[in-house]
Structures are given as C-alpha cells and as structure tokens.
C-alpha cells in the first residue's frame, strides 16, 4: 500500500508506475484505492464510476477498469458536502460530519471489493488517501492505516521533498502513528528530488535513525509525468499561468467544482495549442481563440461563480468578436437557457438562468448516467470515443443541430452560427483525428498533431523505467513476499500482536 505524508506527494503516479513495473515483469497486477475524493471520474467497464487515478493505474496494469478498484468515492459539491459513490453507484449526498459517522460501516464494502480485485491478481497495489497522520480522521478510518491493519497490507510511505520539510514530514508522521501502525510501514520513498541525491544522505540517516524505517529509494523529479492525467485540481492552480507557445489560444476558467478536467490534456499536449487555465480574480484573456467551459460537480453554483467573476462579460465579448465556445457536460448545461434542479440533487432546489448561447434547457435528475460511448463528429465525420457521467437531461431546439452522432443518435447542440457548441461526452479530444479536424477548423490551417494515447502509454513506460532505475524494486518485492509468507504463518493480526 502506497501511503503519503500528505496530499499531492505523488501517491497516484507512484502507484501507477509500480503497476506498470510489475506488469512489465509479467505479473498479474491490479490497482485499488479504498476511499477517494475527486471530481475527476471515469466510467468503468461494469457500468459505474471510479476516480481517474485508478483508471490510469488499471491502464498501467493492462486491464479493464472495475467499480471495485475504488469502492468509495466522494465527489465534492460544496465546501462541506459531497456526492457519495459506493461500488460505482451514487447512494446520495453527505457532509463531512455525516461521513465521519458512517464511514466505518463502509469497511465491509471496501473489503468485499478488495477481495474481488485480489481474486484475479498476483499483486494488488493499493493507494492511500491524504495522510495516515491526520489523527482527527483516524476514527473509523478506511482510507489509510485502518485498511492496512484490517487487511495486514504492508505500507510504503511517500514524501515529497519539493514541497519542503520532508524530514519533519516523515518523522512527524512516525510520531503521530501508534505502535501497530508504525510496524505496518515497510519503508519510505523520497519523491521529486532535484540535484545530487548524495547531498541528502544525512537526511536519510536521520529519518531512518529516528523511525527505524528503511529508505527504499530517492526518486529524481520527472517532468514528463505531467503528461499523465491529474486527479486533483491543485495542478491547475499551480499551472494556471504557465501557458505554452502555441498558435491557437484556448482559455479555460477554473470553476470552484471543476470536474473531469483531464478532457483538456490532449489539447495541452499539442505543440500548436496554448491552454491557459484562468483562476478566480483574473479575466478570461481577450486574445483567446476559443473558450472551453469544463465539467462541474455543482453546475448551478459554478454558473453563479462565472457571474461573480464577471467571466460572463468576458464570454459575451469573446462571442461578439466571433470567438468559439465549447461546453463539456456541466459547461454544456451552462450554455443553455435554464438549468432546473427540482429535487435538489446538487444543492438547493430551484432554477438558474443559463448563459443563453444555446437554445436548450436542462433538468437535473436523481438518476445518474454512466455510459461508455462511440460515435462520429457531425462536421468532418471523425470518430470519437468517450463516456458520459452526469445527472442532467437536456432538450431544446438547438439539439436539432447536434455536435455529434453517438450510438447512431444525435448528441449535443450547436448554435445557428456554428460558433457555440456543447455535449455531454468526456474524452472527445483523446481521438487524434477528431482533435486535428477540430483545431484545423478553429485555426484555418494545418496542425501538427501528437498521438495522444500512444504518448500516455509511452509515459507510463518511461515512469516504470524511472522507478526501476531509482527504487530498490527487488528489495520492495522481497519485502512484500516476506510479508505474505509471514501472514500465512500467523493470524491476520499476528504480526502486530
């Protein structure tokens, strides 16, 4: 189990890399995350949803996704509330206090899913959430040590040296764990090191002396992993003003509950495209060729945010200049006349006035759509493949001008002048031919495209080689093997008794 000294220390990508390492060693590997919190989700082969990180890890393993790879998923809708997904299906909404009271009851579902995943695997790489040292969350924990101890899974602790305070982070985590939890840690990894790692020898010695944990490697910073899908919007905030030098400029407002923003990764990868993520407090750039309104986990609230930030004024000016606008999922709903939530599925019940660029109306409903889809673009005929994951039903005159044909049915809507469009399909831009046609229509000139899906797999292979070169993989395997043998000779909790 890969746990971390905090969020964003690299657990997800390290787990993905280890999945690819052991797959390349011809092992049957599966990913697992007991509890996740993310608005980036993927539709699984068995018709539910899991966090995008587990979908990437499944890809690293070379296997199909399953709802059991991430049995508990929280999708934040407000500062205090979230949608609760259990084994791929929405079971309702919860707030932080209510979830604290019920999460212990979810351990049975977590263990059930872990056993299902493990039944077909020689090795399961488990990812923790946040930090095991968050003592205020320890009661009923199913995300970190609560799960590791219940299933007697050895833990590798990851710390990010780039953020500073790495020695204090590791030693502080040790001090806040109880004796049984400390024994569950098989070793630690220092992540994102820059420069000569021998300069950190004294740091390793101090950490090991104070904790008794072994250092399993120091991983140099690997910039190319930024090509892989991010799970959290933190990366967007950090990279909001690091645009490329492309000839086509795309502006994307960072909504408060932005969801499935990995839709934009293929555009970011394009050498001819500059994607600028715009933070709250800044205007949408006037020189953008294209504005994309991304998905949202709280569409009406984020529509209010657009008006509070006066981005609606920026969008209006952009449209007057003849600029292009695309709405994806929640962004598609925002471009319509109205969004109604009569049952309060995303917040207080009511109806919001949309931005009005598409003649459509959306009604939010409790039933959630999880679909993998294939289709073609109406304009150009390029093939697309993606997924729908939403709670809305959209109708209106502009749907008679669909953007796509999906499963032989019209999908999405386009304005009369053809400059504003939207649809529910995530993953559109992963299709190279569609992306090229789209960008060439936007720019009026030939674009030099990347093979995006191949690039993702090549990056996973590069990450695996990076881990092989800098981690003690054979020692890590031996630790796991020894732990398994010990577990066969003892009761499930015998190691820590």
Secondary structure by P-SEA (a helix, b strand, c coil): ccccccccccaaaaaaaaaaaaaaaccbbbbbbccccccccccccccccccaaaaaaaaaaccccccccccbbbbbccccbbbbbccccccccccaaaaaaccccaaaaaaaaaaaaaccccbbbbbbccccccccccccccccaaaaaacbbbbbbbbbccccaaaaaaaaaaaaccaaaaaacccccccccccccccaaaaaaaaaaaccccccccccccccccccccccaaaaaaaccccccccbbbbbbbccccccccccccccccccbbbbbbccccccccccccccccccccaaaaaaaaaaaaaaaaaaaaaaabbbbbbcaaaaaaaccccccccccccccccccccccccbbbbbccbbbbbbbbbbbcccbbbbbbcccccccccccccccccccccccccccccccccccccccccccccaaaaaaaaaaaccccccccaaaaaaaaaaaaaaaaaaaccaaaaaaaaaaaaaaaaaacccccccc
